[in-house]
Amino acid sequence: MTEREEYDAWFVREFGRADVPDAVRAVGFFFWAAGRASLIAASGVPVEIHALQERG
């Protein structure tokens, strides 16, 4: 799964809608990806972030 696919799946799960304009989702993805990148940079070590499937 690409980062964008992971983001889109998270977006639909969290907000329950897929009909949000593409421009809004693109901006959200930019900040989502930048947040992940900043966590990696702040850790100071090489890491990978994977989303775990929620229990339920």
N, C-alpha and C positions, 0 to 999 in steps of 0.2 A: 504494500500500500504506500503510495506517495504521501508526502506531507500534506499536499492539497486534498487528497482523498480522505486522509485522516481528519483534517480540519472540517471538511464538508460533513463527514459523518458525525463529528462532535457537534457541529452547529445545529444539525437537524435534531440530534438527541437532546441538546440543551434547550433549544428554542422551539422545537416541535413544528418547524415550518421550513419548507424548501423554496418558498416563493418570495424570498427577499431579493431585491435587485442585485444583479451581478456586481455593480460598482461598490455597493455596501459590503458584500461578502469579500470582495477583493481587498478592500481596506482592512477589514477584520482579519483576513489571512495575513496581510503584511504585519500587523501588530502581533498576531499569534506566533508567526514564524520568528519575528525579531525577539520576542520574549523568550522563546526556546533557545535561540542563539545566544542571548545574553546569559542565560543560566549555564550554558556550556562554557562560555568564555569566563564567567565568574568562578567556575569550579577549578580552573587552572589545570585540569587533567583531561585527557581525551575521554569523552563519554558518548553514549548513544542514549537517546530518549525513545522509549516505546510506550505506546498507550496500551494499557491492560483492559481487557474486556470487563465491564462492570458485572458484579454478581447480581442476580435478580431473577 
